[in-house]
């Protein structure tokens, strides 16, 4: 078996890479490892999923795996990933399992695991679960009779999560008109409801999931329909979530995209002004635009940089005892209120800033002056060989020397695919395009 866990759980083509058998094995192994680690004879697990059709099949397999290991299962049904994390902590459960492939196309699916309190699993625990799956060692423990786990529904799952989110809103959002796009995903019910109950006038698109249409031309990876709807409705803002609603992107009243860097900057400045930004510092990843770093520097806010992935942002937040971090893709973590990235919480923070200042989203986002940035995904045969190539390293160093302090170059192998991501930031779009094409060619020839 190859590496099971990627940067965000187990993910693959449902019923091909991610089979019911594998889902059952992962669930059994997770229950076994966490029971051994915590000394729990009958662990409790909360299980949720996004609405893609394969989630029904995989949910059944996960529940079978958990109950066959003696775990009690609380079924949350279709809920966002951050809701699953919240419910895991609220229920004082030992384990949370979210069945979702986030922003991936409908044929994919995934399994995300959370430990007690709703936190992402540490690498060491993921490694132990992976080893248990590979060895089949959890198969030896098969309780019978009253030792088999039971299943009950969490009937208030969405309501409890929405109520939790509303406690973070300091003032009504009345006067703001919002178009929300839930990507036909897990937040199709919760997102319109929470923005409406917070006081905004809400128009919804991408909120009619049928099991097959998740992320299909809508949501945070397809912002065109949202921009069009915002202009048609004369709305103040458009908010886009992905399939499991752990990310948030936005568009202005004229349909201009506001990415995670700008949203993170807006929220950092909000907390900074309130004296609520711990250590006057924020966590971002290596993909954050240099313009974001300049904005934070000018505001007196320190930026701690991590590898790409909200798990690394979370790790830095907890290690450094900080309150806010995020990614350009729209994953933001407000550690005072959530244990993982939460797109709905981010959307509420963004709307609250607009309501508090009376400023448009375009005005708020203008604090970040982005450098032209180009990202090229280069298909390769062996992404690790590319990363180790002297020829590639020499090409990267040459571009970095040419840019100096005026830009940035980054090569990053994908964590889940045979791709190498080439990112260039430069003073002009022409420079960024030319340098990215050059490095992409070098990578393709080596890979």
DRENDREN-863637 format. One record per residue (C-alpha): residue number from 1; residue in one letter; x, y, z. Coordinates in nm, 2 decimals, m for minus. Layout:
DRENDREN-863637
(pt NUM a (X Y Z))
...
end
This chain:
DRENDREN-863637
(pt 1 x (0.00 0.00 0.00))
(pt 2 x (0.13 0.35 m0.09))
(pt 3 x (0.11 0.65 0.13))
(pt 4 x (m0.25 0.66 0.26))
(pt 5 x (m0.28 1.01 0.41))
(pt 6 x (m0.22 1.32 0.20))
(pt 7 x (m0.21 1.68 0.32))
(pt 8 x (m0.58 1.66 0.41))
(pt 9 x (m0.68 1.31 0.50))
(pt 10 x (m0.74 1.02 0.26))
(pt 11 x (m0.86 1.12 m0.08))
(pt 12 x (m0.92 0.95 m0.42))
(pt 13 x (m1.17 0.84 m0.68))
(pt 14 x (m1.47 0.69 m0.49))
(pt 15 x (m1.52 0.32 m0.54))
(pt 16 x (m1.19 0.30 m0.73))
(pt 17 x (m0.91 0.44 m0.51))
(pt 18 x (m1.12 0.51 m0.21))
(pt 19 x (m1.33 0.19 m0.18))
(pt 20 x (m1.58 0.09 0.09))
(pt 21 x (m1.34 m0.17 0.20))
(pt 22 x (m1.07 0.09 0.25))
(pt 23 x (m1.31 0.33 0.43))
(pt 24 x (m1.41 0.05 0.66))
(pt 25 x (m1.05 m0.04 0.74))
(pt 26 x (m0.96 0.32 0.80))
(pt 27 x (m1.25 0.37 1.04))
(pt 28 x (m1.17 0.05 1.23))
(pt 29 x (m0.81 0.14 1.25))
(pt 30 x (m0.88 0.49 1.37))
(pt 31 x (m1.11 0.36 1.65))
(pt 32 x (m0.85 0.11 1.75))
(pt 33 x (m0.56 0.35 1.76))
(pt 34 x (m0.74 0.62 1.94))
(pt 35 x (m0.89 0.38 2.19))
(pt 36 x (m0.54 0.25 2.26))
(pt 37 x (m0.39 0.60 2.29))
(pt 38 x (m0.67 0.74 2.51))
(pt 39 x (m0.74 0.42 2.71))
(pt 40 x (m1.10 0.43 2.60))
(pt 41 x (m1.28 0.09 2.59))
(pt 42 x (m1.58 0.23 2.39))
(pt 43 x (m1.48 0.53 2.19))
(pt 44 x (m1.74 0.77 2.06))
(pt 45 x (m1.72 0.90 1.70))
(pt 46 x (m1.91 1.17 1.52))
(pt 47 x (m1.96 1.10 1.14))
(pt 48 x (m2.06 1.36 0.88))
(pt 49 x (m2.05 1.39 0.50))
(pt 50 x (m2.10 1.63 0.21))
(pt 51 x (m2.39 1.55 m0.03))
(pt 52 x (m2.20 1.38 m0.31))
(pt 53 x (m2.36 1.05 m0.40))
(pt 54 x (m2.07 0.83 m0.30))
(pt 55 x (m2.08 0.97 0.05))
(pt 56 x (m2.38 0.75 0.13))
(pt 57 x (m2.19 0.44 0.04))
(pt 58 x (m1.87 0.55 0.23))
(pt 59 x (m2.07 0.66 0.53))
(pt 60 x (m2.22 0.31 0.56))
(pt 61 x (m1.87 0.16 0.54))
(pt 62 x (m1.73 0.40 0.80))
(pt 63 x (m2.02 0.33 1.04))
(pt 64 x (m1.97 m0.04 0.99))
(pt 65 x (m1.60 m0.01 1.06))
(pt 66 x (m1.65 0.20 1.37))
(pt 67 x (m1.93 m0.01 1.52))
(pt 68 x (m1.74 m0.34 1.45))
(pt 69 x (m1.46 m0.20 1.66))
(pt 70 x (m1.70 m0.13 1.94))
(pt 71 x (m1.73 0.25 1.89))
(pt 72 x (m2.05 0.44 1.95))
(pt 73 x (m2.15 0.65 1.64))
(pt 74 x (m2.33 0.98 1.63))
(pt 75 x (m2.45 1.05 1.27))
(pt 76 x (m2.45 1.42 1.19))
(pt 77 x (m2.56 1.37 0.83))
(pt 78 x (m2.48 1.63 0.57))
(pt 79 x (m2.28 1.91 0.74))
(pt 80 x (m1.98 2.13 0.66))
(pt 81 x (m1.64 2.00 0.77))
(pt 82 x (m1.60 2.28 1.03))
(pt 83 x (m1.94 2.18 1.17))
(pt 84 x (m1.82 1.82 1.20))
(pt 85 x (m1.51 1.95 1.39))
(pt 86 x (m1.73 2.17 1.62))
(pt 87 x (m1.97 1.88 1.69))
(pt 88 x (m1.69 1.65 1.77))
(pt 89 x (m1.58 1.89 2.05))
(pt 90 x (m1.93 1.97 2.16))
(pt 91 x (m2.02 1.60 2.19))
(pt 92 x (m1.70 1.53 2.38))
(pt 93 x (m1.63 1.26 2.12))
(pt 94 x (m1.30 1.07 2.08))
(pt 95 x (m1.31 1.09 1.71))
(pt 96 x (m1.47 1.28 1.42))
(pt 97 x (m1.48 1.15 1.07))
(pt 98 x (m1.58 1.37 0.77))
(pt 99 x (m1.65 1.21 0.44))
(pt 100 x (m1.57 1.47 0.18))
(pt 101 x (m1.34 1.56 m0.11))
(pt 102 x (m1.38 1.93 m0.04))
(pt 103 x (m1.34 2.13 m0.37))
(pt 104 x (m1.26 1.82 m0.58))
(pt 105 x (m1.50 1.70 m0.86))
(pt 106 x (m1.80 1.48 m0.77))
(pt 107 x (m1.64 1.14 m0.86))
(pt 108 x (m1.38 1.19 m0.59))
(pt 109 x (m1.43 1.16 m0.22))
(pt 110 x (m1.22 1.16 0.10))
(pt 111 x (m1.20 1.09 0.47))
(pt 112 x (m1.09 1.35 0.71))
(pt 113 x (m1.02 1.26 1.07))
(pt 114 x (m1.04 1.47 1.38))
(pt 115 x (m0.93 1.38 1.74))
(pt 116 x (m1.09 1.48 2.07))
(pt 117 x (m1.18 1.85 2.08))
(pt 118 x (m1.23 1.86 1.70))
(pt 119 x (m0.86 1.90 1.61))
(pt 120 x (m0.68 1.76 1.30))
(pt 121 x (m0.49 1.44 1.38))
(pt 122 x (m0.12 1.48 1.45))
(pt 123 x (0.11 1.32 1.19))
(pt 124 x (0.22 1.05 1.44))
(pt 125 x (m0.14 0.94 1.49))
(pt 126 x (m0.21 0.93 1.12))
(pt 127 x (0.10 0.72 1.07))
(pt 128 x (m0.02 0.48 1.34))
(pt 129 x (m0.36 0.45 1.17))
(pt 130 x (m0.19 0.39 0.83))
(pt 131 x (0.03 0.12 0.98))
(pt 132 x (m0.27 m0.04 1.14))
(pt 133 x (m0.46 m0.05 0.81))
(pt 134 x (m0.16 m0.19 0.63))
(pt 135 x (m0.10 m0.46 0.89))
(pt 136 x (m0.46 m0.54 0.95))
(pt 137 x (m0.38 m0.56 1.32))
(pt 138 x (m0.72 m0.41 1.42))
(pt 139 x (m0.90 m0.71 1.27))
(pt 140 x (m0.81 m0.92 1.57))
(pt 141 x (m1.04 m0.72 1.80))
(pt 142 x (m1.40 m0.80 1.71))
(pt 143 x (m1.64 m0.75 1.99))
(pt 144 x (m1.97 m0.94 1.99))
(pt 145 x (m2.30 m0.91 2.17))
(pt 146 x (m2.33 m0.60 2.37))
(pt 147 x (m1.97 m0.50 2.28))
(pt 148 x (m2.07 m0.40 1.92))
(pt 149 x (m2.11 m0.03 1.88))
(pt 150 x (m2.45 0.14 1.83))
(pt 151 x (m2.56 0.43 1.60))
(pt 152 x (m2.78 0.73 1.68))
(pt 153 x (m2.86 1.04 1.49))
(pt 154 x (m2.75 1.39 1.59))
(pt 155 x (m3.08 1.55 1.50))
(pt 156 x (m2.97 1.91 1.59))
(pt 157 x (m2.63 1.90 1.41))
(pt 158 x (m2.69 2.19 1.17))
(pt 159 x (m2.89 2.40 1.42))
(pt 160 x (m2.62 2.37 1.68))
(pt 161 x (m2.35 2.47 1.44))
(pt 162 x (m2.55 2.77 1.31))
(pt 163 x (m2.61 2.89 1.67))
(pt 164 x (m2.24 2.86 1.74))
(pt 165 x (m2.15 3.07 1.44))
(pt 166 x (m2.41 3.34 1.54))
(pt 167 x (m2.24 3.39 1.88))
(pt 168 x (m1.94 3.53 1.69))
(pt 169 x (m2.14 3.82 1.53))
(pt 170 x (m2.11 4.14 1.73))
(pt 171 x (m2.37 4.35 1.54))
(pt 172 x (m2.65 4.28 1.30))
(pt 173 x (m2.56 4.27 0.93))
(pt 174 x (m2.88 4.46 0.83))
(pt 175 x (m2.83 4.68 0.53))
(pt 176 x (m2.60 4.43 0.35))
(pt 177 x (m2.72 4.23 0.05))
(pt 178 x (m2.53 3.91 0.00))
(pt 179 x (m2.52 3.64 m0.27))
(pt 180 x (m2.40 3.31 m0.13))
(pt 181 x (m2.28 3.02 m0.35))
(pt 182 x (m2.25 2.69 m0.15))
(pt 183 x (m2.12 2.49 m0.45))
(pt 184 x (m2.42 2.25 m0.42))
(pt 185 x (m2.22 2.12 m0.12))
(pt 186 x (m2.24 2.06 0.25))
(pt 187 x (m2.33 2.42 0.34))
(pt 188 x (m2.63 2.45 0.11))
(pt 189 x (m2.86 2.48 0.41))
(pt 190 x (m2.64 2.63 0.67))
(pt 191 x (m2.48 2.91 0.47))
(pt 192 x (m2.79 3.10 0.36))
(pt 193 x (m2.95 3.04 0.70))
(pt 194 x (m2.66 3.18 0.90))
(pt 195 x (m2.61 3.49 0.69))
(pt 196 x (m2.99 3.56 0.69))
(pt 197 x (m3.02 3.51 1.07))
(pt 198 x (m2.72 3.74 1.12))
(pt 199 x (m2.93 4.02 0.95))
(pt 200 x (m2.82 4.03 0.59))
(pt 201 x (m3.05 4.01 0.29))
(pt 202 x (m2.95 3.68 0.12))
(pt 203 x (m2.98 3.55 m0.23))
(pt 204 x (m2.86 3.19 m0.28))
(pt 205 x (m2.71 3.01 m0.58))
(pt 206 x (m2.54 2.67 m0.58))
(pt 207 x (m2.76 2.56 m0.29))
(pt 208 x (m2.96 2.27 m0.45))
(pt 209 x (m2.74 1.96 m0.41))
(pt 210 x (m2.86 1.64 m0.58))
(pt 211 x (m2.56 1.42 m0.51))
(pt 212 x (m2.41 1.47 m0.85))
(pt 213 x (m2.36 1.85 m0.90))
(pt 214 x (m2.12 1.93 m0.61))
(pt 215 x (m1.86 2.19 m0.73))
(pt 216 x (m1.99 2.16 m1.08))
(pt 217 x (m1.93 2.50 m1.23))
(pt 218 x (m2.01 2.68 m0.90))
(pt 219 x (m1.85 2.75 m0.57))
(pt 220 x (m1.51 2.88 m0.47))
(pt 221 x (m1.34 2.72 m0.77))
(pt 222 x (m1.58 2.86 m1.03))
(pt 223 x (m1.65 3.22 m0.93))
(pt 224 x (m1.81 3.34 m1.26))
(pt 225 x (m2.17 3.25 m1.18))
(pt 226 x (m2.13 3.43 m0.84))
(pt 227 x (m1.99 3.74 m1.00))
(pt 228 x (m2.28 3.75 m1.25))
(pt 229 x (m2.54 3.70 m0.98))
(pt 230 x (m2.39 3.98 m0.76))
(pt 231 x (m2.41 4.22 m1.05))
(pt 232 x (m2.76 4.11 m1.15))
(pt 233 x (m2.90 4.15 m0.79))
(pt 234 x (m2.71 4.47 m0.71))
(pt 235 x (m2.56 4.29 m0.41))
(pt 236 x (m2.29 4.44 m0.19))
(pt 237 x (m2.09 4.12 m0.19))
(pt 238 x (m2.08 3.76 m0.31))
(pt 239 x (m1.95 3.48 m0.09))
(pt 240 x (m1.84 3.15 m0.23))
(pt 241 x (m1.77 2.83 m0.04))
(pt 242 x (m1.64 2.49 m0.16))
(pt 243 x (m1.80 2.15 m0.13))
(pt 244 x (m1.73 2.11 0.24))
(pt 245 x (m1.74 2.48 0.33))
(pt 246 x (m1.40 2.50 0.50))
(pt 247 x (m1.30 2.79 0.27))
(pt 248 x (m1.44 3.12 0.16))
(pt 249 x (m1.37 3.35 m0.13))
(pt 250 x (m1.56 3.66 m0.22))
(pt 251 x (m1.64 3.90 m0.51))
(pt 252 x (m1.71 4.27 m0.49))
(pt 253 x (m2.02 4.45 m0.60))
(pt 254 x (m1.87 4.48 m0.95))
(pt 255 x (m1.77 4.12 m0.96))
(pt 256 x (m1.40 4.15 m0.89))
(pt 257 x (m1.25 3.85 m0.71))
(pt 258 x (m1.12 3.89 m0.35))
(pt 259 x (m0.89 3.60 m0.26))
(pt 260 x (m0.78 3.45 0.07))
(pt 261 x (m0.48 3.69 0.10))
(pt 262 x (m0.70 3.99 0.10))
(pt 263 x (m0.97 3.83 0.32))
(pt 264 x (m0.69 3.73 0.57))
(pt 265 x (m0.56 4.09 0.57))
(pt 266 x (m0.90 4.24 0.63))
(pt 267 x (m0.97 4.00 0.92))
(pt 268 x (m0.62 4.05 1.06))
(pt 269 x (m0.66 4.43 1.06))
(pt 270 x (m1.01 4.39 1.22))
(pt 271 x (m0.86 4.19 1.51))
(pt 272 x (m0.56 4.41 1.53))
(pt 273 x (m0.77 4.72 1.58))
(pt 274 x (m0.98 4.55 1.85))
(pt 275 x (m0.66 4.43 2.03))
(pt 276 x (m0.77 4.07 1.97))
(pt 277 x (m0.49 3.97 1.74))
(pt 278 x (m0.26 3.77 1.97))
(pt 279 x (0.10 3.89 1.96))
(pt 280 x (0.00 4.11 1.67))
(pt 281 x (0.09 3.82 1.44))
(pt 282 x (m0.08 3.62 1.18))
(pt 283 x (0.00 3.28 1.01))
(pt 284 x (0.01 3.25 0.63))
(pt 285 x (0.16 2.99 0.39))
(pt 286 x (0.44 3.02 0.13))
(pt 287 x (0.18 3.09 m0.14))
(pt 288 x (0.06 3.42 0.01))
(pt 289 x (0.13 3.71 m0.22))
(pt 290 x (0.42 3.94 m0.14))
(pt 291 x (0.17 4.23 m0.14))
(pt 292 x (0.00 4.06 0.16))
(pt 293 x (0.33 4.06 0.35))
(pt 294 x (0.39 4.43 0.27))
(pt 295 x (0.04 4.52 0.41))
(pt 296 x (0.10 4.33 0.73))
(pt 297 x (0.45 4.48 0.77))
(pt 298 x (0.31 4.83 0.73))
(pt 299 x (0.04 4.76 0.99))
(pt 300 x (0.30 4.64 1.24))
(pt 301 x (0.17 4.28 1.21))
(pt 302 x (0.42 3.99 1.20))
(pt 303 x (0.37 3.71 0.95))
(pt 304 x (0.47 3.35 1.04))
(pt 305 x (0.50 3.15 0.72))
(pt 306 x (0.42 2.77 0.69))
(pt 307 x (0.40 2.51 0.42))
(pt 308 x (0.08 2.49 0.22))
(pt 309 x (m0.21 2.32 0.40))
(pt 310 x (m0.44 2.43 0.67))
(pt 311 x (m0.30 2.16 0.90))
(pt 312 x (0.03 2.35 0.90))
(pt 313 x (m0.14 2.68 0.96))
(pt 314 x (m0.32 2.52 1.26))
(pt 315 x (0.00 2.37 1.39))
(pt 316 x (0.17 2.71 1.38))
(pt 317 x (m0.12 2.88 1.55))
(pt 318 x (m0.13 2.63 1.83))
(pt 319 x (0.25 2.62 1.87))
(pt 320 x (0.29 3.00 1.87))
(pt 321 x (m0.03 3.06 2.06))
(pt 322 x (m0.18 3.29 1.79))
(pt 323 x (m0.53 3.36 1.69))
(pt 324 x (m0.56 3.39 1.31))
(pt 325 x (m0.41 3.23 1.01))
(pt 326 x (m0.51 3.13 0.66))
(pt 327 x (m0.43 3.05 0.30))
(pt 328 x (m0.47 3.22 m0.03))
(pt 329 x (m0.72 2.96 m0.13))
(pt 330 x (m0.96 3.09 0.13))
(pt 331 x (m0.90 2.86 0.43))
(pt 332 x (m0.90 3.09 0.74))
(pt 333 x (m0.87 2.97 1.09))
(pt 334 x (m1.01 3.18 1.38))
(pt 335 x (m0.86 2.98 1.67))
(pt 336 x (m1.08 3.15 1.93))
(pt 337 x (m1.39 3.02 1.77))
(pt 338 x (m1.29 2.71 1.56))
(pt 339 x (m1.04 2.43 1.55))
(pt 340 x (m1.01 2.42 1.17))
(pt 341 x (m1.07 2.63 0.87))
(pt 342 x (m1.43 2.76 0.86))
(pt 343 x (m1.57 2.93 0.55))
(pt 344 x (m1.89 3.04 0.71))
(pt 345 x (m1.71 3.19 1.01))
(pt 346 x (m1.49 3.37 0.76))
(pt 347 x (m1.78 3.50 0.57))
(pt 348 x (m1.94 3.64 0.88))
(pt 349 x (m1.62 3.81 0.98))
(pt 350 x (m1.59 3.97 0.64))
(pt 351 x (m1.95 4.09 0.65))
(pt 352 x (m1.90 4.22 1.01))
(pt 353 x (m1.61 4.43 0.90))
(pt 354 x (m1.82 4.58 0.62))
(pt 355 x (m2.10 4.66 0.86))
(pt 356 x (m1.87 4.80 1.12))
(pt 357 x (m1.68 5.03 0.89))
(pt 358 x (m1.95 5.11 0.63))
(pt 359 x (m1.69 5.04 0.37))
(pt 360 x (m1.74 4.84 0.05))
(pt 361 x (m1.56 4.51 0.00))
(pt 362 x (m1.35 4.67 m0.28))
(pt 363 x (m1.24 4.94 m0.04))
(pt 364 x (m1.15 4.69 0.23))
(pt 365 x (m0.96 4.47 m0.01))
(pt 366 x (m0.76 4.76 m0.15))
(pt 367 x (m0.53 4.75 0.15))
(pt 368 x (m0.35 4.46 m0.03))
(pt 369 x (m0.17 4.57 m0.35))
(pt 370 x (m0.10 4.24 m0.51))
(pt 371 x (0.21 4.17 m0.72))
(pt 372 x (0.13 4.00 m1.05))
(pt 373 x (0.14 3.63 m0.97))
(pt 374 x (0.14 3.33 m1.21))
(pt 375 x (0.09 2.97 m1.10))
(pt 376 x (0.15 2.69 m1.35))
(pt 377 x (0.07 2.33 m1.28))
(pt 378 x (0.33 2.12 m1.47))
(pt 379 x (0.24 1.75 m1.51))
(pt 380 x (0.54 1.52 m1.45))
(pt 381 x (0.62 1.16 m1.42))
(pt 382 x (0.81 1.19 m1.08))
(pt 383 x (0.75 1.51 m0.88))
(pt 384 x (1.00 1.41 m0.62))
(pt 385 x (1.28 1.36 m0.88))
(pt 386 x (1.20 1.71 m1.01))
(pt 387 x (1.24 1.85 m0.65))
(pt 388 x (1.58 1.69 m0.62))
(pt 389 x (1.71 1.80 m0.97))
(pt 390 x (2.02 2.02 m0.98))
(pt 391 x (1.91 2.16 m1.31))
(pt 392 x (1.58 2.27 m1.17))
(pt 393 x (1.75 2.42 m0.87))
(pt 394 x (1.99 2.62 m1.09))
(pt 395 x (1.71 2.75 m1.30))
(pt 396 x (1.51 2.86 m0.98))
(pt 397 x (1.82 3.03 m0.84))
(pt 398 x (1.88 3.22 m1.16))
(pt 399 x (1.52 3.35 m1.16))
(pt 400 x (1.54 3.44 m0.79))
(pt 401 x (1.86 3.63 m0.85))
(pt 402 x (1.70 3.82 m1.13))
(pt 403 x (1.40 3.92 m0.92))
(pt 404 x (1.59 4.01 m0.61))
(pt 405 x (1.37 4.18 m0.35))
(pt 406 x (1.11 4.28 m0.61))
(pt 407 x (0.95 3.94 m0.65))
(pt 408 x (0.95 3.58 m0.55))
(pt 409 x (0.98 3.23 m0.70))
(pt 410 x (0.84 2.91 m0.56))
(pt 411 x (0.84 2.55 m0.68))
(pt 412 x (0.62 2.31 m0.49))
(pt 413 x (0.55 1.94 m0.57))
(pt 414 x (0.18 1.86 m0.53))
(pt 415 x (0.09 1.66 m0.22))
(pt 416 x (m0.17 1.44 m0.40))
(pt 417 x (m0.09 1.44 m0.78))
(pt 418 x (0.21 1.40 m1.02))
(pt 419 x (0.23 1.78 m1.06))
(pt 420 x (0.49 2.04 m0.98))
(pt 421 x (0.35 2.39 m0.91))
(pt 422 x (0.56 2.68 m1.04))
(pt 423 x (0.47 3.01 m0.88))
(pt 424 x (0.62 3.35 m0.98))
(pt 425 x (0.56 3.70 m0.84))
(pt 426 x (0.72 3.98 m1.03))
(pt 427 x (0.68 4.36 m1.07))
(pt 428 x (0.50 4.32 m1.41))
(pt 429 x (0.27 4.06 m1.55))
(pt 430 x (0.49 4.02 m1.86))
(pt 431 x (0.79 3.93 m1.64))
(pt 432 x (0.59 3.69 m1.43))
(pt 433 x (0.45 3.51 m1.74))
(pt 434 x (0.79 3.48 m1.91))
(pt 435 x (0.96 3.35 m1.60))
(pt 436 x (0.69 3.10 m1.52))
(pt 437 x (0.69 2.97 m1.88))
(pt 438 x (1.07 2.93 m1.86))
(pt 439 x (1.07 2.74 m1.53))
(pt 440 x (0.77 2.53 m1.64))
(pt 441 x (0.97 2.42 m1.95))
(pt 442 x (1.27 2.32 m1.74))
(pt 443 x (1.05 2.13 m1.50))
(pt 444 x (0.87 1.95 m1.78))
(pt 445 x (1.20 1.85 m1.95))
(pt 446 x (1.34 1.71 m1.62))
(pt 447 x (1.02 1.54 m1.51))
end
